[in-house]
Amino acid sequence: MKRIFIFAGLAIILLVLMVSGCRYFMNQEWLNQRRIELLETALAPKTAEAAAYDWAEAIKTRNGAWQYALMDEQLREQYLPQFEESNWVTGFSSPWVEQYTVSREAEEISDVKFKIKFDWYTSDGYEYSNFAYLTVSKFDTGPEDEKWLITYLDFSYDPGNEE
């Protein structure tokens, strides 16, 4: 009889520990997600130009998390598998982007189109240039929280996207 109480007590203790552990990890996941949301809100571009330049810099630094943060929900859904597959590091170690030029191409009511020229280099020097075409759209999230996100993107790391 004493053994049954001991085993029952141990089972209850293990159950409590398991439930507590699950709650801890679920809370940690929620806290991490909340931290990411707040960072994305704080760093959201306030102008169309800032969004285009930030995205170009994110390509240059190979930062997929930054690229993802600059996209609207539709593009995020489209590109998420690629970012996760590459562990959020994009592009290549060689060639790499040495410089880029951002050109404002057209503007509509709350959309601005940009063309970005990337110059790629290797240890031997200049390799090739290619272009990205993107549309940045204004999102009003309140009177002081205007942000601009990429809503259209045509870009490839391959040199085939040349002008």
N, C-alpha and C positions, 0 to 999 in steps of 0.2 A: 504494500500500500504506500509505504514511504517513497519507493522508487517511482511510482506513478506520479506523485506530487512533484518530485524532483524533475522528472522528464517533462511534465506539463509546465512547470515553472520555467524550465530552460526553453521549451518551445515558445512560450509567451514572450520571453526575453528576446529570443531570436526574431520573432515576428515583429516586435516593437522596433528592434534595431534595423530590420529590413525596411520597414515602412519609413522610419526616420531617414535612413540612407537614401531612399527613393525621393523623398520630399526634398532633401538637401540638394541632390543632383538636379532635380526639376527646378528648384529655386535658382540654382547656379546658372542653368541654361536660360531661364527667364531674365536673370540679372545681366548676363552677357548680351542677350538680344536687346535689352533695354539700353545698355551702354552703347551698342552699335547704332541704334536708332538715334540716340541723342547726339552722338558724334556726327552722323550723317546730316542731321538737322543743323547743327552748329557750323558745319563746313560747307553747306549747300551754297552754290554760287548765287550771288545776288544780281549778276548781270549775265547777258548772253555771252559776252566776250570772256568773262571769267570761266564760264562752263567750257567753252571751246579751248581756252588756254590750259585749264586744269586737265581736260581730257588728253590733250597733246602731251602734257608733262607726265601724266599717268602712263601713257604709252612709252615715253622716253625712259621712265624709271621702272617700267615693266610691272606696275602695281595694279593687278586685276581688281583688288578690293576698291581702290580709288575709282577705276573705270566704272565698276558696277554701281558705286554710290552716285555717279553722275548720270545714270540712266533712269528713264521712266520705268514704270512697272512692266510694260510690254517688252521692252528691250531686256530688262533684268531676267524675265522668264525665258527669253530666247537664249541669252548668253550664260545663264547660270551653270548649265552642265559643263561648258568649256572652262569657265573659271574654276569650278570645283575640281575638274579633271587635272588642271595644271597647278593645283594648290595655290591658286590666286596669283601666280607669277606668270606673266604673259610675255610673248615675244621670245627672243633668243639671246644667248650671251654673245653671239656673233652671227650676223652683223647686228649692230646696235644703232639706235638713233643718236646722232651727234647733235643735230639741230633740226628745228622745224619752223615753218612760217604759217601763220594763221591769217586767212583772208576772209573778210566778210563779203559774201556773194550776193545775198538778197535778203529782204526783210518784208514780212507781212505783219499783220496786226500783232500777234503774240508769238510769232515764229521768226527765227533768224537762221539763215543757211550759211554754212562756213565750208571753206575748202582749206585743208591743212596739207602742206607739203612736208614730208619727212625725208631727211637726208640720212642714209644708212652708211655706216663705215665698218671696216674690219681693221685688223692690225696692219694691213697693207695700205689702208687709206680709204678714200671714197669708193663705195660699192655701187649704189644706185639710189634713186629717189622714187617715191611713190606718193599717192595722194589718198586722203580720207575726205569723205563728204558727209557732213552731218547737219541735222536740223536741231536747233535748240529751242525749246518752247517754255513759255512763262507759266509758272504754276503759282497761283495766289493761295497761300495757306493762312492768310490773315493780313491785317493792315501793315504789319511790320515784318512779316515772314515771307515775303516774295522770294521765290527761288526759280532757277532756270535749270531744266534737265534736258538731256539728249533724248529726242523722240524718234530720230531716224539716223541710221548709221550705215555707211557703205565704206568698208575698210578691209584690206587684206594685208598681211605681212609680206606677201609675195611681191616681187618686183613687177608683176603683171598689171598692177593697178597704177600704171604710169600714164602721164598725159601725152 
